Amino acid sequence: FLILTFLALSQIASNFIMGLGYEQAAKYPFTSWYLNKTIHLWMYMLPMAILFGGMLVWREKDNKSDEIYNTLPLPAWYSYFNKFFTLINIQLIYLALALLTGVFTQILVFNFYDIELGLYIKHLFGMDFLGYVHMLIIVMLIQILSPNKFIGFFLSALYFIAELIIFGLLEFDNVLLRYGNIPGFTYSNINGFGHHTTMILWYSIYWAVFGAILIMISIGLWRRSVETNLKFRFQNLRKDVSKKQALSFVILVLVFLSIGGNIAYNRYVLNPYYSKDDQKQMQADYEKKFQQYSDVIQPMIEHIDLKVDIYPEKRKLLISGTYVLDNISEQEIDSIFVNLKDFNISTVADFEFSKTAHNELHAKEFGFRIFTLEESLKPGEQMDFNFKYWVEPKGFTDNQPQNAIAANGTNLNLTSFSTDYFPVIGYSKVIELSMSQDRKDFDLPPKPPLPSIDNADRSKMIMNMSRPTYEAVVSTSGEQTAITNGELIKEWQENGRNYFHYKTDEKIENEIAILSAKYAKKQTTYKGINIEVFYHEKHHYNIDRIIAGLKASHDYCTKHFSDYPYKDLRVVEVPDYMTQGTARHFPTLFIWIESGGFITNYEDDELDLVFAIASHENAHHWWAGIVTPAYATGGYLMTETLAQYVMAMTHEQEYGIKASRRYLKDEMRRYLSRRKTDIEGEQALINTSFSQAYLGYKKSTSVMYALQDYIGEDVVGQALSNVVKRWGNRLDSLPIATDVINEYRKVCPDSLQYLIEDMFYKITIYENEIKNATYTQLEDGKYRIDLDLNSIKYYVDSIGNQTKAPMRDYIYVALMDEDDNEFYYQKYLFTENEQQISLITDRIPAKAGLDPFLVLIDRNWDNNSMKVEKLKQ
């Protein structure tokens, strides 16, 4: 009774807390209670506690009642299964509680009634239940083998601890040796269990057979008398076992080995197997062998022409295409470097150049190839690079599952950041190991930093990016729609297949997405732009929010920067298999994972991240799309920093200043928290790199909001408009961070030039405090407000050492009512740390504050405001 009561209360509490803590829970069937690893703790440790508790009762009974058991003519299997099913019933009650509280959370907490009971049952009473059964089998076996319950408890705990160490901390990934475990997989509401289903079934059968073997061993070694010595029980086992039992045992072992052999064949033979260390070794070998070619000039991609046939029901692709390569340098090019992962390709890739070329090298490391041209590609000359190959995943595997190809939700990316399914030209720096410890482990020197601004090569884009035109014909099957970049020129059906012809007249980045799924679509036209949102039919909840974010971002960017360069703007929902974050921008479209916005439930008074992410990603059409930075430090200032800025400003316009302040406070909190754990050492924004993303996102939001607050939103817009006019869509020379900052300097008043230095060239932290706030009623009925204020500005270095900085700073002073609505809000010049200010007002303020809404980065904001008290005479 106590165990079940504890189970019920803990399960209800954990599910309720999980539901309240995760916005996505509201509309994602099943994940309302299964969203976070915390729930795994409940669903792993509690069943273990039940088993140990059950064993305690069982072993107590054995110790006290051996004489009774000896007089009962019960077979061993009867005794075993009597206890086995008793414990199983408790587990089933526990799982039923999990189901009921999950449904309870969805209905009563979130008012969501589309309950997928079938999904609950499959996961809870399928995979999870089998896991608990295997846990029970192994603990019962350990107790049977142990001389007493205390040693049994210790050995059981040791078993689970050893399992966690070996397969967790030590990252040993041979799942065939982890009893009862099914390899990790991603459930997608769009694609269901998808191609992971076969793997789940084979592993489930594999461990079920092994569990049966362990049960036979446990029954054979069951205590049949007061004699508990293992040697004695093994002797009895040899005497008592029948031929049928022995044959059954042998058959089970053979079946187990056969199934294991099939799994091993699929995992290690049919599919390429690379452990984490193997993959890192390949990355290290790639760099060691081919880094010498990193600075060899390669042609740019002038045009991309693709034909992609997707067979989703077979998870099969036929990819063919042409890159038009253009030598925009002033040197002749005599060799072309091509990367394409061979283990993703089902046939030998057919490569052909319009100039005669010889394949001098074909390495296993990411399919790196060197083609030598008989006749060099001269400056200004172009040539075609043609390719064709099949892609078809074989069997099943958890090691290289090729999740990009799905029965519903294929998501292929042609990008300079990936060599998975399309050729990449030139040595790929993105393949290199980036973590310092990994580089040390694989005998690589410390990774050189990005080129400094002073040493930047303005001719090099980030990661070998180009600006081609693009055309593609993509076909797919059934009710699926194929989507890619550009304008949809034509759509038709032929031989039961659906064909879609897309094209861009404008140059875009060589960042292409090719997608196929059964989609619902919402379409609208806004200021001449065709806006489309493709989504899973059940995920219609936030489509209007997404479109609102796109429109707001479009208006803001066209007003302050330049016209939108394309005719189309699409948002496409993709399965949770995508690993590049919540959403990712491509020219004319961006992809967005299902759990990152399409199923999120936000109340009106909460930060609307759906609206915000839509605004952010669309802003990338200008910042990374039109203006692409050179390969150098500070590149974030022209990409994520400005996308975050657009997101903050549009969110404030849509939801008001209070919602904006809550959002800015949260961003500042995340920045201050993350900087404490930055082992690389925080850099000023002018020197940011991709390894310190929190600076390009969290800190940048605070900095850019403060900049526009101090010098004016339209003024910042004018500066950024000048950046677009000068550097937009250029290939000959690319901008660096100082080009943007210099535009800020041009429009910034002399009295505020210090802000540019503090925000971008230094790490600046404030400690603003209001020490005393009183009011006195005057004879004319007005009130004098006396404030004692203190402000300290610190400059901080990369390892946290801080230096007190001289003050000549403008800081907000505010008077507010009980609801934090300001009725006096002005900047004051601080030339000293401590300052007394007196104000005359018509009303008594409830609170007074020094930068209470955190326009400046303040590491301790608890003392930024205080209650105003009547001055004691």
N, C-alpha and C positions, 0 to 999 in steps of 0.2 A: 504493500500500500504506500509506504514512504517513497519507494523508488518511483512508482507511477505518478504520485503527486508531484515529486520533484521534476520528473520528466515533463509533465503537462505544463507546469508553471514556467520552467526554463524554456521549453519550446515556444510557448505563447509569447514570453518576454523577448526571446531572441528574434522571432519573426516580426514582432511589433516594432522592435528597435530597428531592425534591418529595413523595414518598410518606411519608417519615418526618416531614416538616415539617407536613403537613396531615392532621388527623384524619379529615376528610371523605373523604379519598382511598380509605379502606378499602372503602367500600360504594357508591361512585358509579361505575358503569361508565364508562370512558373518561376521567373526570377524575382518575383515579389518577396520570396523567402530564400532564394538561392543565389543572391547576387554577389556575395563577398566571401572571402576565405574564412571570415569569422564564422559563418554558418557551417563551414566544413568542420570547424573545431567542435561545435555542438554535435554535429552528426558523426563525429569520429570518436570523441572522448566519452560522450555519454553512453553510447553502446558498449564501449570498452568497460566503463564503470559498471554497467548492468551485468556484463559477463563476469567481471570479478566478483560482484555481489552474489550473483547466482552460484558461482563456483564456491564461494564461502559457505553458503547454505548446503550445497551438495557435499562438499568435503567434510563439513561438520557432521552431516548425517552419516557419511561413510565411517567416520572415526568412531561415532557413538553406537552405530547399529550394525557393525560387521556380523555379529552373531545372527541377527534377524535376517540379513541378506543371505547368509549362508544356508538358512533353513528354507528359503524361498526357491522353488524350482523355476526361476526366471532365466531365460536365455540372455546372453550378454547383449545381443542386439536389441532386445526389448528394454533392458535397463538403459542402454546408451540412448536409444531414440526417445525414451520417456523423458530423460533430462534434456536432450537436444531440442525436442519440440516445445518443452516448457520454456526454455530460453528464447526459442524462435518466436513464440507467441508474444513475449514481451517486446521483442524487436518490432513485430508487426504492429503492436499497439503504438509503439513509438513512431513508426512511419505514418500510421493513420493520424496521429496528432500533428505530425509535420504537414500532412496534406490539409487537414482541417484548419490549422492556423494560417497556412499559406492562403487558402481561399478566404478565410476570415479577414486577413489583412487586405486582400484585393477588394473585397466587397464593402466591408464596414469602414476601413480607413480611407480607401481611394475611390469608392463608388464605381468600381470597375467590374463589369458583369460578364465579360467575355472570358469565362473560365475554361481553360483547356484541360479538363480532367484526364483525358487520355495522355497528355504529356506528363502530368503529375504522376500518373500510375506507371508509365513507362520508366520514368527516371527513379521514382521512389521504390516501387515494388518490382522493378526490373534491376537496373544497375546497382542502386544503393543497397537494396535488400540482399542481392548476391554478395556484395562486399561484406555485409554484416554476417552472412552465413559463413563465409570463409574465415572471418575473424573468430567466429564461434568455434569452427572446426579446429583451428590451430590452437586456440586456448584450451579447449577440451583435451586435445592430444597432449599438450604440455602438462596439464594437470594429471592425466593418466600416467604419464611417464615419471612424474616427480614423486618423491617419497612422501611428501606432505604438502599441505596447502600453501604454507608460507614460501617454500622453495618454488612451488608452482607459480605463485603470484610474482615472485622475483624474476623467474625465467620468462614469464609472459611479458612483463614490463620490459625486460631486456631485449626480447624479440622485437617488440615494436620500436624501441629506441634504436636498435641496430638497423632496422629497416629504414628509419628516417635518416640515419647518418649515412648509410651506404647509398641509398637512392636519392636522398635529398642533398645533404651537405657535400658528399663526394661526387654527386651527379653521375652515378653509375646508371646508365639508361637502358640496360637490357631488361625490358619489361617481362620477358619470358621467364625471368628468375625472381620476379617480385610477386609472390603468391597473392592471388585474389585481386590483382590490380589490372585495371583497364587503362591503356594509355590516354593521356589527356586529349581532349577534342573540344571543338567549339560547336555549341548548338546554335543554329541560326533560325530565326523565325521565318526567314525568307526561304531557306533551303532545308529546314528541318535538320535531322541528323545527317542527311546527305550521304556523301561518299564515305563518311566515317562509320556508317551502319555495318558494313561488312566486317570492318576491323573490330567493332564492338561485339558482334555476334561470335566471331572466331575466338576472341580472347575469353568471352564468357563461357563458351563450350569448353575451351582448353582448361580453364580453372575449375569448371564444374566436374570434369573428369578427374582432375587431380584431387579435388575435394573428396570425391567418392573413394579414391585410393586411400586418402588419409583416414576416412571414416572406417574403411575395412581394417586398416592397421589398428585404429583405436579400439574397435570392437574385439579384434583378436587379442589385444593386450589388456582387455578389461579385467578388473579384479574379480576373481571367482571364489576367493577364500581369504582368510586373514593373512595369508602370505602375500606380501606386496613386492617382494624382490623381483626386479626386472628379469634377472636370469631365469628365475623360476617360471615367470609368465611366458617368456620366449620358449622355454621347453614345452610348456603346455600348448602353446600356439602350434608348434611343429607336430605335436601329437594329435591335436584336435581338428586341425584344418582338414576339410574334405577335398576331394578331387575337384568337385564343382566349384568350391570356393577358390581353390588355387587357380583353376582355369579362368574364373571370373576376374581374379586379380591380374592374371597375365594379360587377359584381353583388355582390361582397363589401362594397364601400363602401355600396351602396344597402341591403343587408340590415343592415349595421351601423347606419346612420342610422335605419332603420325600427325596429329593436329599441330603439335609444336613444330614439327618439321615443315608443315605447310606455312605456318606463320613466319618461321625463320626464312623460308624460301622467298616469300613475298617481301619481307623486310630487308633481307641482306643480299639476295641474289637478283630477284626480279626488279627491285628498285635500288637505286644507289643509297648506300648507307654511309652517313657521315655523323660521327659523334660531334659534340660541341668542340672538343679538342681537334678533331679531324678538320672541321670547318675553319677553325682558327689557323691550323697548320697550313691549309690551302691558301688562306689569305696571306699568311706570312711568306709562303713560297712565291706567290704571285708578286709580292712587292720585291722580294730579294732578286727574283729572276728578271723582272721587267720594269722595275722602277727607273732603269737607265733610259727608258723610252718616254718618260713622263714629260719631258720638255721638247720632244721631237714634234715639229709642226705637222699638224694633220688638217685635212680639208674640213670645211664646215658643210653641214647638210643644208642645201639650198631648197630641196623639195622632197617630200615624202609621199609616195604613192603606194597604198596598201590594198591587198585583197585578203580578207580573213573570213574563212568559212568555219562557223562554230556549230558543232554537233553536240548540244548540251546533254542529250539523253545518253550519249556514249562518252561524254567528257573528252571530246576529240576536237582538234583544230587542224586546219590547213592554212598555213600562213605563207603568203608570197608578197613580194613588194620590191620597190625600187627607191633607193636614196640617190638623189642627184648631188654629187659631191663637188664642191667649189673651192678652189684654192684662192682664198682671199689674201694670202700672205704675199710677200715680195720674194719668196724663195721657191725653188722647185721642190716638189714632193716626189720621192722615188719609192716610198713604201707606205702601205696602209695597214693600220692595226685594227683588228676587229675582235670584239668580245661577244661570246654567246655561250651560255651554259650548255654543254653537250648533254648532261644527264637529264635535261628537260626535253630534249629533242628525240623523237621516236625514230626518225630516219636521219641519214647523213644529210647535213645541211648543204644545199646546192648554192654555192656562191659564184657569181660571175661579174666581171667588170667589163665595161665597154672598151677599156684599154687592156691589152694583153698583160696578165699578171700571173705570177707563180707563187704558190703557197709554200713559203720557206719554213714556216713553223706553225705547228698546231699543238698547243700545250693542253694538258688536262686541267690546269688551273683556270677555271672559269672560261674555258674554251678560247683562250687568248691565241690569236692567229696573226701572223705577219705575211702580208702579200707584197711581193716585190714587183714593181712595174717595169716592163721592158723599156717603156718610154715615159719619162717623168711627166708629172702633171705640172704644167707651167703656171706661173702667176696669172690669175684671171681665167684660167681654163677650167672646164667642168668635165665630169665623166659620170656614168651611171654605175651604181652598185646594185646588182639584182640578187635576190635570195628567195629560197623556197624550201619548205620542210613541213613535216607532220609533227604534231604534238599529241600524244595519247598516254595518259597515266596508265600504268600497268598494275593490276591486282590491287592490293591495299597495303598501306604502310602508315605509321605515325611519324616516321623520321623525315621524309621528304614528300608530304602528302599533296603538293601542288594544289593548294586550296584555291588558287586563282581561277581554276577551271571547275565550275560547279554545274550541277544539273539545273539549278535555278539561281543565277547570281554570278555568272562569269565576270571577272574583273581583271583584264589584261592591261598592263601599262608599258608603253614604249617611252622610255625616259633615260636620260643619261645617268640616273641613279640606280638603274637595275639592268642586269644582263640576263634576266630570267627567260624571256620569250622573244625578244627582238634584239638585233645586233646593235652594239654600241661602238662607235668609232673612237679610236685613240686609247691610250692608257687610262684606266679608270681609278682615280684616287679614292673614290668612295669605297672600293673593295678593301683598302688598307685597314689594318687593325688600328683602332683609335684609342683604346684604353691603355693607360701607361703600364699597368701590370701585365696585360696580355703581350705587349711589345717586349717587355723584359723577359717574360716566360719563353718567348719564341725567338730570342736573340736578335731583336731588332733595336736599333737606336731609338731614343725618344722621338716621338713624332714631331717634326718641325712645325712651328706655328704657321698659321696663314701668313702670307707676305704682309709686312707692315704697310701702312699707308704710304710711307716714304719710298718703299721699294715695290710698290704695286705695278704690275704690268697691265695697263689699261686695255690691252687687246685680248685678255683672257677672261672669259666668263666663268661663273661658278660651275664646276663639274662638267666641263666640255659642252656647255649648252650652245645651241644654234638657234637661228630664226628662219625656219623654212616655211614655205607654203605647204598645204596638206590636202590630200584627197584620199578617200577610201571607199571601197564597196565592202560592206560587211553583211554576211548572211547568217541566219539562224533558223531554228526549227520551231514547230508547234505554234503556241500562242505567244512566243517570246518576241521582244523588241530589241533590236541591236542599236546601240547608241555610241557615238563617238564625237570628237570635236568638229566644229564647223557647222555649216548650214546644210540642212537636209534637202538635197537637190531632187531626189526621186526615191520612191518607195514602190516595190512591186513583189509579186509572188511568182515563183517558178518551180515546177516539180515538187510542190508541197513545202517549199522553203520560202522564207521571208528575206527580201533583199533591201538594203538601205544604202543609198549613195550620199556621202557627205563630202563637203568641199569648203576650203577657206580661200578667199581671194586675198586676204591680208596675211602678212607674215606673223607667225606665232612662235612661241618657244617649242623646241622639240620635246614637248611633254604631252603625250597622247594617252587617252584612256579609251579602251574598247570594252563595251559592256553588253551583256545579254541576260535578260530575265523576263519573267511574266510580270509586267508592270501595269499599274493604274497610272493615269497621267492627269495632271491639272495644268492647263495652259492659259496664258493670258498675254496680252500685248500691252507694253508700257513704254510710252514715249518712243515708239518705233522699234522697240526691242521685243523679240519673241522670247517670252519666259516660259519654261517648262519645268515641272517637277515630276520626276518618275519615282514611284514609290510602291512598296508592297501594299496590296489592296486593303489589308487590315490596319495599316499604319497611316491613317488619314488624319490623325489628331492635330498635327502641328503644321500642316501644309500652308495654311494662311499665315502663320507666323514666319515661316521660311520666306514666302513671297514678300511679306512686309519688310523683312530684313534686306532682301535683295533690292527692293525699290528704294528703301532709305539709303542704302549704300550707293546705289546708282546715282541718286540725286545729289548726295554729298560729294561724291568724287567728280561728277560732271560739273558741279558748281565750282569746286575749289581747284581741280587739277586739269582735267581735259575731257573731251568727249569719250564715251565708251567706244572702243575700236571695232566692235563686232555687231552682227545682226541678231545673234542668238545668245541666250544665257540659260543653262540647264543645271539642275541639281538632280543627282541620281543616287538613290539609296542602294547600298551594297551590303552583303553579309558581313558579319563581324570577323570574318577571316582576315580582313585588311589589317596590317600591322603598322602602317605609317601614321597612326594617330586617328583622331576622331573624324577629321575631314581633310581633304587634300584638293588643292586648286590645280586645274588644267585650263588652258585657253578655251574659252566659251563654255566651260562646265566645271563643276567640281563634284567629287564623289564624297559620300557621307555615310558612315556606318549606321546600321539600323539602331543600335543601342545608344548612339551618341546624340540623339535629337529627335528622331522620328517617333520614338515611343516615350519621350520625356514628358512629365506632367508638371507644369509650373502654374502656381497661382498668380493672380494679377500683381500682388505686392512683392513678388520675388524677382530676382534677377532673371531676365528672360534670355537664357543662354542659347536657345534655338534662334531667336532673332539675332543675337549678337554674333553667333558663329556664321550665320548666313551673310551678315554684313562684313565680317572679317574676311571670309574667303572671297567674296566678290571684290573686295578692295585689292586683292592680289592681282587682279587684272591690270591694275596700274603699278603696284609696287611689287615687282618681280617680273611682271608681264611687260608692260610698256617700258618701265625703267628697270633694267637688270644690272646689278652692281658688278664691278670687277672682282676678280678672285683676290680678296684681301680682307684684313681685319676690318671690323666695323660694317660689314655688309648687311647685318641685321637692321641697321638704321634705314635702309631702303627697302626692306621686306617686312619682317614681322613687326618691327616698331611702328611703321606707318599703317599696317593693317590693324594693329591694336588701337591706334589712334582713331581711325575711322570707326571702329567698333564702339569705342567709348563715346564718341561724339554723337553717333546715330542713336545709341541706346539712350543717351540723355535727352535727345530731342523727342524720342518716342515715349519714354516713361517718366521723364521729369528729373529734376535735380536731386530729389531724395533717393530715388533708385540709383542714380548715378553715383552718389556719394557712398552708398553701401557697397557698390561694385568696386569703386576706387579704393575704399578701405580694405576690402578683401584682397585686392591685387597687391596692395602695399604690405599687408600682413604676410602673404605668401612670399614676396620678395625678401622681406626681412628674415623670415624663417629659413628660406633656402640658402641665403648668403652665409649663414652660420655653419653650414655643412659643406660648403664648396671647397673641396680639398685642393683644387687648382688655384684658388685665390681669386677673389673678385677683381674684375678689370673694369676700368671706366668704359662707358658705352662706346666711345670712339674706338676701343680696342676689342669689342665683343667678337666672339667666335661661336661656331655652331655647337661647341661642347658646353657652352654656358647659356642654354636656351632661356633660363629664367630671367636673364637680363634683357634679352630681346623681347620677351613677353611681359612679365610682371613689372619689372622696373620701368620698362619703356612706357607702359600705360600711365604710370604716375608722372613720369618726366614730361611726356608730351601733353598730358592734360594741364600740368602746371605751366608749361610754356605758352599754350594758347590762353590760359587764364590771365597771365601777366602781360603778354604783348598783343593779345587779341586773336580770335579764331580766324577772322578774315585775313589778318596779317600773316599768320602761319600758312593759310591757304595760298596766299600770293607767293610766298617763298617756295612752296612745293610746286605750284604751277610753273614757276620759273625752272625748277629742276626738270619737270616733264618736257618743257619746251626745248631745253638745251640737250637733254640726255635721252629722251624717249626714242625707242626703236633703233638704237644705234648699234652698229657692229664694229665700226672703225675705232672707236674710243669709248670706254665704259666709265661710269662714274664711280668715285670712291666716297667714303663717308664725309670727308672734309668738303666735298662739293655741296652736300646738303647743308652742313652746318654753316658754311659760308653764306648760303642764302638766308639762313636764319639771322646771321649777324647783320646782313644788309638792311633788314627790316626792323631790327630790334633797336629801341631807343638807347642812347648812351647810358642812361641811368640804370638800365637793366642788362647791359652787356655782361655783367658778372654772372647772370643766370646761365648764359651759354657755356661759360667756362665751368661753372659748378655742375651743370647737368650732364655735359658730354665729355669733358676732359678730366674731371675729378670724380671721386666717390664722396658725395656730400650727404651728411646726416645732420638733422637738427634735433635739438632737445628743447622744445617749447613748453613753457609751464606758466600757468597763472597761479600766483601765490596768494593773492588776496583780492576780494571783490566786495565792495560795500556801496550802499547808496545813502544819500541824504536828501531830504525834501527841502526845496528852496522856498523862499517867501512868495514867489510868483506861481507856486504850484508845480513847478517842474522838479526834476530830480538830477542831482549830480552823482555820477557813477565814478568811483575811484578804483583804479585797477593797478595792482602791483604785478608786473610782468617780467619774465626772465626768458631769454633766448640765447642758446649757445649753438654755434655752428662748428661742426667738426669735418675735417678732411681725413679720410681713412685710406690706408694703403691696402695692398692685396692680401696681407696676412692679418689685418684687423687693427693694426696700430693706428691710433687716432691722434690728430693734432688740432688743438683749438684754433679756429680761424678768425681773423678780424671781421667785425660786423659792419656792413653798410647795406643791409638787406631790408626789403619791404616784406612785411608779414601782416596777415589779416588779423584784425581785432574785431570781435563780434559780440553783440548783445542778442540774447535769444529768449523766447518764451518757453513754457514748460515742454512743448512738443519739438523743441530744437529748431523752430522757425526763426530765422534771423530777421530783426527789424533794423539792426545797424551792422554793417559789414564793410569795413574799409581797411585798406592797407596803410600801415604806419612804417616809417623809416626807423630802423633800429641801428644806432651807431655804437651802442653799449649793450652789454648783456642784460643789465637790469634797467627797467624803465617804468616810470609811473605815468599813467595817462588818466585824465579826467574828462568825462563826457557829460553833456547836458541832454536829457531826454524828456519826453512827455509822459513816459510810462516807466514802471519799475520792471526791469528785466528779471526773469527767473534765473537765467544763467549768463555768464560771461565767458569768453574763450579767446585763446590765442591760437590762431589757425585750427579751430576746432573741427573743421571738415577735412583736414589733412591734405591740403594742396601741396605742401612741401613734405618731403620724406622725413618722418619723425619716428624714431625708434621706440618711443614710449609715449603713447597718446592718452594714457589714463589721466594725466594731469593737465590736459589742454583746455579743460573747461571746469567750472565750478559754480556752485550756487551763489547768488548775490544776496548778501545779508545786509540788514540795516545797520548803519554805523552806530556803535555804542558811544554815547556822549560821556 
